[in-house]
Amino acid sequence: MLIVGLGLIGGSLAAALTRGGWEVGGTDAVPGRIRRARELGFISREEPDFLRAVSAYDVIVLATPVRTIRTLLESLRTARLRPGAVITDVGSTKAGIVRLAEEVFRDRGVYFVGGHPMAGSHKAGLEAAHADLFENAYYVLCPAAGTPEGALALVREVLAPTRAKLVTMDPDVHDRVVGLISHLPHVVAAILVHMVLERRNESDWYYYLAAGGFKDLTRIAEGDPAMWRDILLENREVVAAYLEEIARRAETLARLLRNADDFGQGENFEGDLEGTADVEEFLYRFFSEASRYRRALPEKRRGAIHPLFELYARIADRPGEIGRLTTLLGEHGINLTNLEIFELREDVWGILRLAFRNESDLLRAHEVLQEAGYDVEFPR
């Protein structure tokens, strides 16, 4: 099979499939990246010429950003492809890409199965790629219209070494779901960061106190700007509708808070407030229902927003404590990928935020540190 694009996702796919026994060819717009993927053992064949290489493979994976996937599909209109070849992708939006693929490959005996691996990392690029990136993550497959069962079965077989949870979904349903649980949160996070940024001349405290909950809520605003620009443009109708909905809900709350003193006890409100006796009851119910549903979400399930395998550790304020903790983890073969010192957090003081590559390292670190007497906890 051929993997087009050898960044974090493409490189990790190549590593997983090579580990699973598949012969993997790799191509990328950056020649040095192809060579490096071969050096890392992720691919067995270097393919510098994309259009020439596609004629030699039965399975082709387009592992590039969304806009580039569209460009690659257009370039395949006139390319020589093997009869029965199956093309798949890794784009975060599916409906538009699947429709384009249906047009490009119509009546050519070539099949397209849209794909979206819901996994990622706080690091990017080939050097961050690893074979276990997709383990236990949902991997959505969206077959184009008319795709035979055999083509879908082949994609499933190829992806089996990723150890991902493969699910099949209608592309429009996929875009509505990820639009709410992934795309909208990235927009909201960016809006919150802009609100703080635009108040930097008003008071420095917006900057200094933006720790803890604010940083947890807005960490996804650090995503690749070009990637998120393209995702929003691809899924613009869905995201726009959700933004309009969240604006209506926000306006309802704003109106309620502005006029809270005017509402009497025992009064029923219309619309979103129907059935609520008073303002205090509504606000309590609003937060209570959100809290209950949020706690019910499976903490260990990996979804559309890339997970962080993190742990908080309270440490004493004396020289050498950080070194002592990191040395302990290293002695147990636990890979610590990031470390942040929290000087201020709303609910916890004097802690380190420790980040790990996978859940296994996270759980082992929790056990090792706890046995060593550290006060450790998982993020709430």
C-alpha positions, 0 to 999 in steps of 0.5 A: 500500500502507498501512504501519501503524506508522512506527518504525524498521522501518515507516519503513525499509520505507516509504522503501525501497518509495517509492524502488522506485516504490510509492505508500505510505500511512502511519498511526501511533498518534502523529499527528506521526510520520505528518506527519514520515514525509511530510516525510522523503519516506517516504510519499505519503499520510497516513492518520490513521484506521487502520480507515478507511484499510484499505479503500482498499489492496490491501496492508497491512503491520502494522509494529508490536510483536508484541502490537500486531500481535495487537490490529490483527488483532483490529480487522480482524475487522469492518473493510471490506477489499478483496476479495483484499487481502493483509496482512503483518506484521514481527513477530519471532514467527510461529506465534501471529500466523499462526494468529490471522490464519487465524482472522480472515480465514477465508472472507473472500477476504483473505490473510495472509503473515506476515513477519519482516525480520531487520534492525535498528539500534542506534538506534530510531524514525522518525529512524533509518529508512533505505531500505537497512536491509534490504539483503542481510538475510534476510526470512522469509515465513510464508504462512497456510494456504490462501494462494494463490501469487498473494498470496505473489508479490504480497508478494515483488513489493512487498518487492523494493525492500528488496533483502532475501533473501526466504525462505519458512518454516513459522511453527513452524520459524521460531519454533524457529530464532529462539528459539535464535539470537535470543530465547535470547541476549537472555535469557542476555545479560540474565541475565549483566548481572543477575549483575554488577548484583547483585554491585555491593555486593560489589566495584566491580571487577565494574563497572569490569572489565566491558569488552571481551568482557563488553560484546560478549557482552551488548550485546543486553541494551540492547534495548527492554524492552517489545518483549522482554517481548512477544516472550518471552511470544509464544514462551514455550514455545520459549524455556522449552524452550531455557532448560531445555536450557541449564540442563542443559548448564550443570549438566553443566559445573558438575558436571564442574568441581566433581569434576574432581580425582576423575576419573582419566586414561583414564576415560570419562564418561556422557551429554554426556561420553561418549567423552572420556578425561579432564576436560582432553580434554573441556574442550578439545574443548568449546571447540575445537568451539565455536570451529571452528563460530563461525569458520565462520559467515559474518561478512557475513551478516545474521541475527536479531540485529541486526548492528553495523558496527564497527571498532576503531582504535588511536590514540596517547594525545595531544591531538587524535588523536580529532578528527584521525581523525573529521575524516579520515572526514568528509572522505571522506564516511563517516558515523560513527554512534557512537564509544566509547573503550575504556580497558580491554579484555582483548586490546586496549589504547588503542582506539576502537570506531567504529560505522557505518550500513552495511557500505559505510561500514565497509569504506571507513573501514577502507581510509581509516584503513589508508591513513592509517597507523592500526592498524585491525581488525574485531571477532573 
